[in-house]
Amino acid sequence: MDEVMDAAGDFPQGTKFDVLEHTSGADYSALGTARGNSALIRGDVLQVLSSIPSGSVQTAVTSPPYWSLRDYGIEGQIGLEDSVESFIKNLVVAFDAVRRVIRHDGTLWLNIGDSYTSGGRTWRAPDKKNRARAMEIRPPTPDGLKPKDLIGVPWRLALELQAAGWYLRADVVWNKPNCQPESVADRPTRSHEYVFLFSKSERYYYDVKAVTGPNGRRLRTVWDINTIPYPEAHFATFPPALVEPCVQSTSRPGDLVLDPFISSGTTALVAGRLGRRFLGVELNPEYLSIACARLERAGMVAEGRSPLTVTRPVQQTLLGQQRPFVLEAEGGQDQLGGS
């Protein structure tokens, strides 16, 4: 199914989306209407969502940067905070903004991975079987944890979101039959991640018949889904097959689906295929360009495009500092790495 989801064609007729550069005072009220376009917006997640009307989104499906797993080369990036507590606090603030724009009967699907303590090392050597794991900088071991401890990031975040007002409804285990091998020899190879289902209210929209498991049974909480590399992305992407049941079960055709960390555009791709509108937010222009090109190759039509050219510093609201950001005119090569 993953290969089909990236193929051209099979979109509802006239599937269009805007590509926008967020500016102060931007008006996105049209996104809250049933006839509004879909959109990819380049900007800080808090700043963009503050301009989205309350109750515009039916469901959000996202996978934010993980903590201490990859250096994307951007100052102030989410995921390299000095403490896991700061990382979780930043995400709770971001998802509080998400909660405001979600409808009263709306939901949030959150994919988040775990990591191990650094053991005091400020760097990580490449794994012989997975060289992408190498990092020149790593956060220190969190207080209260020991070297080699599994940190438990997914559940720490889930419980903080629950305390912030979200209803925690399900913990889906994404089992990866083709998981990356690991060289470590004193524990089992990790082959799963979590996908949490949250709701804004006690009662919410969920179509239990929209997706079924093997033999027509109701969907279970362990999903066997292969990882699918996306050649243009030098960062991890979650597969369309992981997003599809989320969108199908918690939204209807024409509803607005949000991904506040859109990266390579998987959520937008799936939403468009299923006849939903989408809103993708991304701070990094390189990633947004990847997502835009991916959607266009799949048959969607980009319109209302604003130039993704910025020469001013971009305020990173979550971390309270500025990210220097320069992008050449369209077609240029000097683009910063991802977040």
C-alpha positions, 0 to 999 in steps of 0.5 A: 500500500505504501508504494501506491500511496506515493504513486500519481493519480487517484486523487479526488478531482481538483485536489489543490493546496496552497504553499504559504510563508507565514507572516504576522497577522496572516488570516487563515480563516478560510481553512475553517470552512468546508470549501477551504483549500488545503495548505502547507505553511512555512513557519513556527508552529505556535505562530502559525497555529495562533492564526488558525481559527479555533475548532477548525481541525477534525484530527491531527496526525503527527510525528515530532522530532524525537529527543536525543536521536538526531542533530538536524543542524539547526540552532534551537531545534526541538529534540536537542534540549539539554534535558528531556523535561525541557523537550517534553515541556516544549511539546506540551506547549505545542500540543496545547496550541493544537488542542485549541484548533481541534474541534470539540469532537476531534482527536490527536494521533501522536507517534513518538519514539524512545531513546537511551541515555548517553552515559555521559558521552557528548557524541554518538559514534555511527552504528556499524549497521546504521551509520545515520545514528552518528551525532556530534552532540548529545544532551547529557544523561537526565537527572535521576537516570543512569548510563544505558537507561531507556528513558521512557520518553513516549510515556513521559510525554503521554502522561504530561499531555494527559495532565494538560487536559487531553484524554489518553484513549489508546497506546498503539504499538507500531511493530516494524517487521523490517526494523533497523538492525542494531550492533548492541549485544546486551538487550533485544533489538528495538522494533517498535514505537508508540502511536498514542490516540488522544481526544479533546473531549470525553465523547469524540468522532471515531468510526469503528467500522472504517478500518478493520484488522485481519479476518474483519475483526475490529482494529487492534492496538498492535499494527505490523507495518514496515518502515518505508524509506523516502529517498529525498529525505535524509531524516526518518519518515513515518509510512503512509500505512501508519497514517491511513487508519488514523485518518480513516477512523477519526475524520470524514471526507472533506474534514481538515487534517493537521500535521504540525510537524509535516516534514516530508508530507506523509500526513498530507499525502494520505489525507489528500488520497482519502478526500480530506483537506490538510494543513501542514506546518513546517519551520524548515523550508527544505522539508517543506519543499520536499513535501510540496514536490512529493504532493505535486508528483503524486498528482496534487496541484499547488496554487496560491504559492508564496515564495519561501524566501526569508532573510530575517531571523525566524523567532523560535517560540517554543525554545525562546530563542532565534534561529538564523535562517537564510534561503536563496531564491527559488532554485537555490542550494544553500538550504539549512538542514531539517528539524 
